[in-house]
Every structure is written in structure tokens, then in C-alpha cells.
Amino acid sequence: MSKQAAEHHHKAAEHHEHAARHHRAAAAHHEEGNHETAAHHAHTAQGHLHHATHHATEAAKHHVEHHGEKAKAAGA
């Protein structure tokens, strides 16, 4: 795995973890009747999921590039 792919995997994992914390906070606030705060946490979680998806996509691109280069080198 390329260094860039690994970095993107780590970033994706971090954003998923942040999203999970915000979802748990949203659930807790919702149960307490703090719906505005719950909505804020839910919205923030969605932002983290968006960033996680971006980093996962970038990691996949680096995998393809890395393995494509290995395949070219093996065939040459």
C-alpha cells in the first residue's frame, strides 16, 4: 500500500470516529429533549461522514495508481 493511501485510510477512520461521537451525542441530547443541540450534532456528524468518504475515495485512487504501476513494472 502506498504511503498516501495509508494516510487517507487513517484520515477516513478518524472522521468516522468523530462522526460516531457526534451521533452518540445527538442521540443523548435527543433523549433529553434538547432537539436543537441534537440536530447540531447530527449535522456535524454528516460533515465528518462526507470527509471520511472523500478520504476513502482518495485512498482507493492511490491503491489503483500504486497497483497499476506495479503491474506495468511486472509486464515491462
FENJO-V70418 format. One line per field, one symbol per residue. phi: phi as a letter, one per 30 degrees, with the letter a starting at -180 (. if undefined). burial: + if it has 24 or more other ideal C-beta (glycine too) atoms within 12 Angstrom, else -. Layout:
phi=???
burial=???
//
This chain:
phi=.dddddddddddddddddddddddddddddddidddddddddddeddddddddedddddddddddddddddddddd
burial=----+--++-++--++-++--+--++--------------++-++--+--++--++-++--+--------------
//
